[in-house]
Amino acid sequence: MYTIPLTLSTFTLGLILAVLTALARISGIKILQIMARIYVSAIRGTPLLVQLFIIFYGLPTIGVIIAPLPSAIIGFSLNIGAYASEIIRAAILSIPKGQWEAAYSIGMSYSQAMRRVVLPQAARVSVPPLSNTFISLIKDTSLASLILVTEMFRRAQEIAATNYEFLLLYSEAALLYWIICFILSIGQGRLETRLDRYTAK
């Protein structure tokens, strides 16, 4: 089943895209800002399921055929990238201007200040909302079943189609999702506690 691999791969790719998009939004370069805003607006303004259907079922009508799993990876990564970019952008903007000024005062360039001073601090601020996004992604991967990706819910559907135990199998799938998310929530809480202690030092 592709539930965990799909979650990890799309979250990683989505984070990379999110950082690039957030940096484009605050870059001051007009064309990059416009492109980033259009991307974020388009993704946040349309349902994830519609996005997956456009990639898997829509693109073949213009000759672009993508297999189920790559389609899911593309769709989820684009979605995570848009939502996480706003989290990262807000975290970057939350860093006091004094941090920038201190970096410039010791001779750092904009890129050096961003990489060495601002982004590490923004990363700590971003952890709680990004953790929630990751947990939500675990559940959202069930939508990949609708474009034929054999993840956990799709597997439950296939088994239920043969033995007709729909309630039992769907309940088992729901329980597994809940257990995974519950474990991740505990891990998130511990990570936030450690970061709070680190920040307080």
C-alpha positions in Angstrom: 0.0 0.0 0.0 1.2 3.5 -0.9 -0.3 5.5 2.0 3.0 6.1 3.9 5.3 6.4 0.9 2.8 8.7 -0.8 2.6 10.9 2.3 6.3 11.1 2.8 7.2 11.8 -0.8 4.5 14.4 -1.4 5.2 16.2 1.8 8.9 16.4 1.1 8.3 17.7 -2.5 5.6 20.0 -1.2 7.9 21.5 1.4 10.5 22.3 -1.2 7.9 23.9 -3.4 6.5 25.7 -0.5 9.8 27.3 0.5 10.4 28.4 -3.1 6.9 29.8 -3.4 7.2 31.7 0.0 10.6 33.1 -1.1 9.1 34.2 -4.4 6.2 35.9 -2.5 8.6 38.0 -0.4 11.3 38.5 -3.0 10.2 41.9 -4.2 10.5 40.7 -7.8 7.1 41.5 -9.3 6.8 38.6 -11.9 7.8 36.0 -9.3 5.3 37.5 -6.8 2.5 37.4 -9.4 3.2 33.8 -10.4 3.4 32.7 -6.8 0.1 34.4 -5.9 -1.7 32.9 -8.9 -0.4 29.4 -8.1 -1.4 29.7 -4.4 -4.8 31.2 -5.2 -5.6 28.5 -7.9 -4.6 25.6 -5.6 -6.3 26.9 -2.5 -9.4 28.0 -4.4 -10.1 24.5 -5.9 -10.8 21.2 -4.3 -8.0 18.7 -4.1 -10.1 16.0 -5.7 -10.7 18.2 -8.7 -7.0 18.8 -9.0 -6.3 15.1 -9.0 -9.0 14.4 -11.6 -7.6 17.1 -13.9 -4.1 15.6 -13.7 -5.2 11.9 -14.1 -8.4 12.1 -16.2 -8.1 15.5 -17.8 -4.6 15.7 -19.1 -4.9 12.5 -21.2 -7.5 14.4 -23.4 -4.6 16.6 -24.6 -2.2 13.7 -25.0 -0.5 13.9 -21.5 -0.9 10.5 -19.9 0.5 10.1 -16.3 0.3 6.9 -14.3 -1.8 6.8 -11.1 0.9 7.1 -8.5 2.9 9.9 -10.3 -0.4 11.7 -10.8 -1.1 11.5 -7.0 2.4 12.6 -6.2 2.1 15.6 -8.5 -1.4 16.6 -7.2 -0.6 16.2 -3.5 2.7 18.0 -3.8 1.2 21.0 -5.6 -1.5 21.1 -3.0 0.9 20.9 0.0 3.2 23.4 -1.7 0.5 26.0 -1.9 -0.8 25.7 1.7 2.6 25.2 3.3 4.0 28.2 1.5 1.6 30.5 3.4 2.7 28.9 6.6 6.4 29.4 5.8 5.8 33.0 4.4 4.1 34.0 7.7 6.8 32.4 9.7 9.5 34.3 7.8 7.6 37.6 8.2 7.3 37.0 11.9 11.0 37.2 12.4 11.9 40.6 13.9 13.6 43.1 11.6 16.3 43.4 14.2 17.5 39.9 13.1 17.9 41.1 9.6 19.7 44.2 10.7 22.1 42.2 12.9 22.9 39.9 10.0 23.6 42.8 7.7 25.7 44.6 10.3 28.2 41.7 10.3 28.4 41.7 6.5 25.9 39.1 5.5 24.2 39.4 2.1 20.4 39.0 1.8 20.7 35.3 0.8 23.2 34.6 3.6 20.9 36.3 6.2 17.9 34.3 4.9 19.8 31.0 5.0 21.7 31.3 8.2 19.6 33.5 10.4 16.0 33.9 9.3 15.1 30.4 7.9 16.3 28.4 10.9 14.2 30.6 13.2 11.2 30.5 10.8 11.5 26.7 10.7 10.9 26.5 14.5 7.9 28.7 14.2 6.5 26.6 11.3 6.7 23.2 13.0 3.3 23.1 14.7 1.2 24.2 11.6 3.3 22.1 9.3 2.9 19.1 11.6 -0.9 19.6 11.4 -0.6 19.7 7.6 1.4 16.5 7.5 -1.3 14.7 9.7 -4.0 16.0 7.4 -2.1 14.7 4.4 -2.2 11.2 5.8 -6.0 11.3 5.7 -6.1 13.1 2.4 -4.2 10.3 0.7 -7.5 8.3 0.7 -8.5 10.5 -2.2 -5.8 8.8 -4.3 -8.0 5.7 -4.4 -10.3 7.6 -6.8 -7.5 7.8 -9.4 -6.6 4.1 -8.9 -3.7 4.3 -6.5 -3.6 1.3 -4.3 -3.3 3.0 -0.9 -5.0 1.9 2.3 -8.6 2.9 1.5 -8.4 1.5 -2.1 -7.2 -1.8 -0.7 -10.2 -1.8 1.7 -12.5 -1.1 -1.2 -11.0 -4.0 -3.2 -11.4 -6.5 -0.4 -14.9 -5.3 0.4 -15.9 -5.8 -3.2 -15.1 -9.5 -2.9 -16.6 -10.3 0.5 -19.2 -7.5 0.9 -18.1 -6.7 4.4 -18.2 -3.0 3.7 -18.9 -1.7 7.2 -16.2 -3.9 8.8 -13.5 -3.1 6.3 -14.2 0.6 6.0 -14.3 0.8 9.8 -10.9 -1.0 10.0 -9.5 1.5 7.5 -10.8 4.4 9.5 -9.3 2.8 12.7 -5.9 2.5 11.0 -6.0 6.1 9.8 -6.9 7.2 13.4 -4.1 5.2 15.0 -1.5 6.6 12.6 -2.7 10.2 13.2 -2.9 9.6 16.9 0.8 8.4 17.0 1.8 11.4 14.9 0.0 13.8 17.2 1.9 12.4 20.2 5.1 12.9 18.2 4.1 16.4 17.3 3.4 17.3 20.9 6.8 16.0 22.0 8.6 17.8 19.2 6.9 21.1 20.0 7.9 20.7 23.7 11.5 20.1 22.8 11.5 23.1 20.5 9.9 25.3 23.2 12.7 24.3 25.6 15.3 24.9 23.0 13.9 28.4 22.2 13.6 29.3 25.9 17.4 28.7 26.4 
